[in-house]
Amino acid sequence: MRTLMTVFVLAIIFSGNSYVLAQENESGVGYEEINPVDRGEYAVKRVREKIKLFYLSLAPQKKASFYHELMNRRMRELLYVVETKDENQIEKASNRYFTTVGQTVEFVENKNWKIKEDIKNTLNKQIDIIPQLIDKYPSGSAGWLFLKQDLDYARLYKDRL
């Protein structure tokens, strides 16, 4: 019975791709289909991600690839929050972004894996996008400060790779 339940849970976690890009934005990156404003669905999405990370502990390079994907997801979510001017979510989206970047870099920084170069390239692209997001807020405002912090963290973590 336990084996059947485990197989069922894994099938739910790894089945389908509910994280397809729903639409493209002005930065050309695209948004996530499920964003922080979709509270219930977003909570389920995050739980699925955490469970998948747990199971991928058995396959470290796949876990690194999934962290890389999460880093991209968090950027797309941040873009969505900024471009829809959702002031209630900017702090949380910002914190999730730089936390995921940090977790990703810390997981791969001492490894000799090809994915490190991919992550560094992704960070370079994101470092180019974040100033465009910063410009959407008045200097010194909360949104401006959160995004400036994201930019600083992204640069810091990129230098560790």
Steps between C-alpha positions, in 0.01 A plus 500: 500500500786740582663429167176574319460827691860600422451427132177702503665801669797488261266476201317812613822689564673413177201484269408775263650842481277755665780753488484589134535861404156654480598813313802700401575840646700798378830350620439200273539256791137406558289449809422188695153357453457485878615814683496619862161668454347155436518425872363145521652377178828671581519328840451163328767589243750585776426179693552295183834675444614428856402134477678467166815655651483247783477206260773642277742483793573151369614647166708812576560610140127478423437696818743768375309516171172534687645779716600673177143468373368636831730798467342572160150451640563746781624758248185452289286536812687817598446639150128426527470670839689810382324533167155451651593753771401263780636695796377235745725232349821690409679434830414129504584450131828684548593291804410177321712602202822578687453207738466259207804654328697453822386140547587422139849647515577351841395158375731504195785736585744233621409248233667449164178480300416649160178644643707761686577677173131488402403651834760772462366582151146513636610732779667729244171522308303562818749766609426676171122479555479613864606864434207528256272390783662742745425786260126430538513627859580842643852515641503408868151343498443157652480327160815678385687390813387137474606477136830676569562238767421225246751652258769521768443140608497372141835671434644372825395142436611508135850594618507186717472273195 
